[in-house]
Amino acid sequence: MKFHYSGLSAQTAPSPFTVTTEQRRYRLGEDVKVELQGPASTPFTGFLLEAIEVGSETPVGSFAIPAGAAKLLTCSQRPNSAVSHTSGFNSSYIQVAWRSEPSRDIKAVQFRASFVQNSTTFWVNVTSPVLTFTNGRAARSAGSLTGNGSTQLAPLVKSARSISSANCGVTKVCFSHPASCDPAVSSSCYFMSAMMSSNGTAVQYEMTGPYEGYIAFGFSDDQRMGNDDIYVCVTDSSGQAVVQHMYSTGRTTPQARPLGNVYNVTTSLQNNVISCSFTTTDIISIQGTSGFSQSYYFMFVHGRSSNGQIQKHSADFVSTTKMDISTPVVVSNSGFPDIIKAHGSLMLIAWMTTGSLGMMVARYLKKMAKGTRMCDKDLWFVVHVGVMCMTVAATIIAFILVFSHARDWSGVSTPTLLEPELLQIY
């Protein structure tokens, strides 16, 4: 089976895309992981993959795919003997599983693929290294094939160095802390990115950061927790990094949601760095707003977990303004909201300046300005009362500001994810 493009010829230059396997031998009943991948900056929008006997054009074996990632084809009257893309596919990586079938004459096998980069650029006959057959049967290793070819593939462990800040602001939206850090260079970089497919129907997300238990990013209509669409990269009870989908309602603990139409899941926990990347066609959905083309605040948090259950985050980073993930840009970190900064400044002025000044006036000016009067009152008393009134006024305004921001006492609830500090008293 081959690609047919009317009036166009395949590229003759070497393909930027590759077909690889984790092994060079296979046994009967063994599931072989097959990876199609290319540079992160050069996704492919279409592909066709089949396994053939070396020296012939005969397809062999059968494939299994993650749900929603691709579709299975019948070649030479052999069901599930080839894999191709689905509508809207746009990714630089996909993993499938292949299994051999019993045969009287088992030969060496090679995987052959065609890749489409865009409507005029494509490559054919991109092959993998040859797999040779070895006697014996093996346990299934890449996942359990079902009658229709679907499977739950084990997440492929890839190095966290495969996530980087390359092409941030060019092809993808990036959000990091410290600002503009590169996770491929610094292991202390908290980083997430979102890259929209060319037809706007799918998004490839990446997140990585130092390991505590989990990292997560979310989309919100404001800079506080509540009604947020969240993806979490967390270690489960077996210590394997997995992707979870959650939604927070109000300031309650976020609740798990079905992962949905998510594929190309890649997870890693290496050198004390946890990373997850995946592609999804599920739109962002929060109360009152939904869709990829809408604008949202970006939130990133990290914290501890226990047996796959996230705990209260230890730190959070929130974007300065709302951003649209369909428009590549480098998102800046807002730090504390201006209203919290005003609260802290007023409390600092009240208790470190005017309050202290009022006490010093009552202690020392009483003797120094003895006999000096103003408005029929001793001067020290007038000054003392004035600055202490300023202290009380500044304190009241500071409390009004922080309560208008938090809209509650900080101790009423125990928020777990995506909530900046609610009550700051300096």
C-alpha positions in Angstrom: 0.0 0.0 0.0 1.4 3.4 -1.0 0.5 7.1 -0.9 -0.9 8.4 -4.2 -0.6 12.2 -4.8 -1.8 13.3 -8.2 0.8 15.2 -10.1 3.3 15.3 -7.2 6.5 13.4 -6.5 7.9 12.2 -3.2 10.9 14.0 -1.7 14.3 12.6 -2.6 16.2 14.2 0.3 16.5 12.2 3.5 13.4 12.1 5.5 13.4 14.1 8.8 11.0 11.4 10.1 12.1 8.0 11.3 10.7 4.5 12.1 12.3 2.8 15.0 11.8 -0.2 17.4 13.1 -0.9 20.8 14.5 -4.3 19.7 16.2 -6.1 16.8 14.6 -9.5 17.3 11.0 -10.7 17.8 9.3 -13.9 18.9 5.9 -15.4 18.4 3.2 -13.7 20.4 5.5 -10.7 21.3 4.2 -7.2 21.0 6.8 -4.9 19.4 6.7 -1.2 20.1 7.0 0.8 16.9 7.8 4.6 17.0 7.2 7.1 14.3 8.8 10.4 15.2 10.4 13.5 13.9 11.8 16.8 15.2 9.5 18.7 17.6 9.6 21.7 15.3 8.5 19.6 12.2 5.3 17.6 12.9 3.9 15.3 10.3 0.2 15.5 9.3 -0.2 12.1 7.8 1.5 8.7 7.8 1.0 5.1 6.6 2.8 2.2 8.3 3.0 -1.5 7.5 5.2 -4.5 8.4 6.6 -6.4 5.4 8.8 -9.5 5.0 12.3 -8.5 3.9 12.6 -9.1 0.2 8.9 -9.1 -0.5 5.9 -6.8 -0.5 3.8 -9.1 1.6 2.4 -7.4 4.8 2.7 -9.5 7.9 1.4 -9.4 11.5 -1.2 -7.0 12.9 -1.2 -3.7 14.6 -2.8 -2.1 17.6 -3.2 1.6 18.3 -4.1 3.9 21.1 -7.8 4.9 21.0 -8.4 7.9 18.7 -4.8 8.3 17.6 -5.0 6.6 14.2 -6.9 4.0 12.2 -6.3 0.4 11.2 -6.4 -0.7 7.6 -6.7 -3.9 5.6 -4.0 -4.6 3.1 -3.8 -7.7 0.9 -6.9 -9.0 2.6 -5.2 -9.0 6.0 -7.1 -7.1 8.6 -5.2 -4.6 10.8 -2.1 -5.1 8.7 -1.5 -1.3 8.3 -1.9 1.9 10.3 -2.7 5.4 9.0 -3.6 8.8 10.4 -7.0 10.1 11.3 -8.5 13.5 10.3 -6.8 16.4 12.1 -3.7 14.4 13.0 -0.7 16.7 13.6 2.2 15.4 15.7 5.9 14.7 15.8 5.4 11.4 17.5 3.2 8.3 17.7 3.6 4.8 19.1 1.8 1.7 17.9 2.2 -2.0 18.7 2.8 -4.8 16.2 2.5 -8.6 16.7 3.7 -11.4 14.5 1.4 -14.2 13.4 2.2 -18.0 13.3 3.6 -19.0 9.9 5.4 -22.0 8.4 8.0 -19.7 7.0 8.8 -16.9 9.4 11.3 -14.4 8.0 13.0 -11.2 8.9 10.6 -8.2 9.1 11.0 -4.6 8.4 8.6 -1.7 9.1 8.0 0.7 6.1 6.3 4.1 6.4 5.3 7.1 4.3 5.1 10.5 5.9 3.2 13.7 4.9 4.5 17.0 6.1 2.1 19.2 4.2 -0.1 19.2 1.1 3.0 19.2 -1.2 5.8 17.6 0.8 5.9 13.9 1.6 8.3 11.0 1.8 7.8 7.3 1.0 9.6 4.0 1.8 11.1 5.2 5.1 12.1 2.0 6.7 13.1 0.7 10.2 16.1 -1.5 11.0 15.4 -5.2 10.2 13.9 -7.4 12.9 15.0 -11.0 12.8 12.9 -13.9 14.2 14.1 -15.9 17.2 12.5 -19.2 18.4 10.1 -19.4 21.3 7.1 -17.5 22.5 7.1 -14.4 24.5 4.7 -12.7 26.9 2.8 -9.7 25.6 4.9 -6.7 26.3 3.5 -3.6 24.7 -0.2 -4.0 25.6 -3.1 -6.3 25.3 -4.5 -6.5 21.8 -8.3 -6.8 21.5 -10.4 -8.1 18.7 -10.7 -4.7 17.1 -7.1 -3.9 17.4 -7.4 -1.3 20.1 -5.0 -1.4 23.1 -3.9 0.4 26.1 -0.2 0.9 25.3 2.2 1.3 28.2 3.5 4.9 28.2 6.8 5.2 26.5 9.6 6.4 28.8 11.6 9.1 27.1 14.2 11.5 28.4 12.9 14.8 29.8 15.5 16.4 27.5 13.1 15.8 24.6 11.0 18.7 26.0 12.6 22.1 25.3 11.8 25.7 24.8 12.7 25.5 21.1 10.2 27.3 18.9 8.5 29.0 21.8 6.6 31.9 20.4 7.0 30.5 16.9 5.0 27.3 16.7 3.8 26.9 20.3 2.7 28.8 23.4 5.1 28.4 26.4 4.8 29.2 30.1 7.8 28.7 32.4 9.3 29.5 35.8 11.9 31.0 36.0 10.9 33.1 33.0 12.2 31.9 29.7 14.0 28.9 31.2 14.8 25.9 29.0 14.0 22.4 30.5 16.5 20.9 28.1 19.2 22.9 29.8 18.1 23.4 33.4 16.6 20.6 35.6 15.1 23.2 37.9 12.8 24.7 35.1 9.0 24.4 35.4 7.7 24.4 31.9 4.6 23.8 29.9 3.8 24.3 26.2 0.8 24.0 23.9 1.1 23.6 20.1 -2.1 23.7 18.0 -2.5 21.5 15.0 -2.6 23.1 11.6 -6.3 22.6 11.3 -7.1 23.7 14.8 -8.7 20.4 16.0 -6.0 19.1 18.3 -3.4 20.4 20.7 -0.1 18.9 21.8 0.7 19.7 25.4 4.0 19.3 27.3 4.9 19.8 30.9 8.0 19.2 32.9 9.6 20.2 36.2 11.5 19.0 39.3 9.9 16.0 40.9 8.0 16.4 44.2 5.0 14.2 43.4 3.1 16.0 40.7 3.1 19.0 38.4 0.0 20.4 36.7 -1.2 23.2 34.5 -4.7 24.6 34.1 -6.8 27.1 32.2 -8.9 29.6 34.1 -11.1 32.6 33.5 -9.4 34.5 36.3 -6.2 34.3 38.4 -7.8 32.4 41.3 -8.8 28.8 41.7 -12.3 27.8 40.7 -13.9 26.4 37.5 -10.5 25.5 36.0 -9.7 22.9 33.4 -6.6 21.0 34.6 -4.1 18.4 33.4 -1.9 16.7 36.0 1.4 14.8 35.6 1.6 12.6 38.7 3.2 9.3 39.8 0.7 6.5 40.5 1.0 3.8 43.2 3.5 1.9 41.1 5.8 5.0 40.7 5.0 5.4 37.0 4.3 8.9 35.8 0.8 9.2 34.3 -1.5 11.9 32.9 -4.8 12.8 34.7 -7.6 15.2 33.7 -9.3 17.2 36.5 -11.7 20.0 37.0 -12.0 22.3 40.0 -15.4 23.7 41.1 -15.1 26.6 43.4 -12.4 26.1 46.0 -13.0 22.4 46.5 -10.4 19.7 45.7 -10.3 19.2 41.9 -12.3 16.1 40.8 -11.0 13.6 38.3 -12.5 13.6 34.8 -12.2 10.9 32.1 -9.0 11.5 30.2 -11.0 11.7 27.0 -9.6 11.7 23.5 -6.0 11.8 24.5 -3.2 10.0 22.6 0.5 10.0 22.0 1.0 10.0 25.7 4.7 10.1 26.7 5.8 10.1 30.4 9.2 10.2 32.1 10.6 10.3 35.6 14.3 10.5 35.3 17.0 12.4 37.2 14.4 13.8 39.6 12.5 15.4 36.8 9.0 14.5 35.9 7.6 15.0 32.4 4.4 14.3 30.5 3.4 15.1 26.9 0.2 14.2 25.1 -2.1 15.2 22.2 -5.8 15.8 22.7 -8.7 16.8 20.6 -10.8 17.6 23.7 -11.5 21.4 23.8 -10.7 23.5 26.9 -13.9 23.9 28.9 -14.6 26.1 31.9 -17.7 27.7 33.2 -19.0 30.2 30.6 -16.1 29.7 28.1 -15.0 26.8 25.9 -12.9 26.2 22.8 -9.3 26.3 21.7 -9.6 29.8 20.3 -10.7 31.5 23.5 -8.4 33.3 25.9 -7.5 31.9 29.3 -5.2 32.6 32.2 -2.5 29.9 32.4 -1.7 28.4 35.8 1.1 26.0 36.8 1.5 24.3 40.1 3.6 21.6 41.8 3.4 19.7 45.0 3.4 16.3 46.7 1.3 13.3 46.0 0.4 10.0 47.6 -0.5 6.9 45.6 -1.5 9.0 42.7 -3.6 11.5 44.8 -2.5 15.1 44.6 -2.0 17.1 47.8 -2.0 20.8 48.4 0.4 22.4 46.1 3.6 24.0 47.4 3.8 26.8 44.8 1.9 28.2 41.8 2.6 30.5 38.9 -0.1 32.4 37.1 0.1 34.3 33.8 -0.1 38.1 33.7 -3.0 38.2 31.2 -5.3 35.9 29.3 -3.8 34.1 26.4 -5.1 32.2 23.3 -3.3 28.9 22.8 -3.8 29.1 19.1 -1.5 32.1 19.0 2.2 31.1 19.6 3.7 33.4 22.3 5.9 33.2 25.4 3.6 33.8 28.4 4.9 35.9 31.3 4.5 35.0 35.0 2.4 37.5 36.9 3.7 36.9 40.4 1.4 38.4 43.1 -1.7 40.2 41.8 -1.6 44.0 42.1 -4.4 44.0 44.8 -2.2 41.7 47.0 0.8 44.0 46.5 -1.4 47.0 47.6 -2.5 45.0 50.6 1.1 44.2 51.6 2.2 47.8 51.0 -0.6 49.3 53.2 0.1 46.8 56.0 3.8 47.6 55.8 3.1 51.3 56.0 0.6 50.9 58.9 2.7 48.8 61.2 6.3 49.5 60.3 5.9 53.3 59.7 2.9 55.1 61.1 2.2 52.7 64.0 5.8 52.9 65.1 5.9 56.7 64.7 2.7 57.1 66.8 4.3 55.1 69.7 7.6 57.1 69.4 5.7 60.4 69.5 3.8 59.3 72.7 7.1 58.2 74.3 9.5 61.0 73.4 7.6 64.1 72.0 5.6 64.4 75.2 8.7 65.8 77.0 10.3 67.5 74.0 7.2 69.5 73.1 6.0 70.1 76.6 3.8 73.2 76.7 3.3 73.4 72.9 -0.4 73.2 72.0 -2.4 72.8 68.8 -6.2 73.0 68.7 -6.3 73.3 72.4 -4.5 70.0 72.7 -0.9 69.1 73.5 1.1 68.9 70.2 2.3 65.4 71.0 -1.2 64.1 71.5 -2.5 65.6 68.2 0.4 64.1 66.2 0.0 60.8 68.1 -3.7 60.6 67.4 -3.2 61.6 63.7 -0.6 58.9 62.8 -2.5 56.2 64.8 -5.7 57.1 62.9 -3.7 56.7 59.7 -2.5 53.3 61.0 -6.1 52.2 61.6 -7.3 53.5 58.2 -4.5 51.8 56.3 -5.2 48.5 58.1 -8.9 48.6 57.3 -8.3 49.4 53.7 -5.7 46.6 53.5 -8.2 44.1 54.9 -10.9 45.3 52.5 -8.6 44.8 49.6 -7.5 41.3 50.5 -11.0 40.1 51.3 -12.3 41.5 48.0 -9.7 39.4 46.3 -10.0 36.2 48.4 -13.8 36.6 49.0 -13.4 34.3 52.0 -11.3 33.4 55.1 -8.2 31.5 54.1 -8.9 28.8 56.7 -12.5 28.0 55.6 -11.4 25.6 52.8 -8.4 23.5 52.0 -7.8 24.1 48.3 -5.5 21.6 46.7 -4.7 23.0 43.3 -4.3 26.2 41.3 -5.0 28.7 44.1 -2.7 31.6 44.8 -2.3 32.6 48.4 -5.6 33.9 49.6 -4.7 36.0 52.6 -1.4 37.8 52.8 -0.7 39.9 56.0 2.6 41.5 56.2 
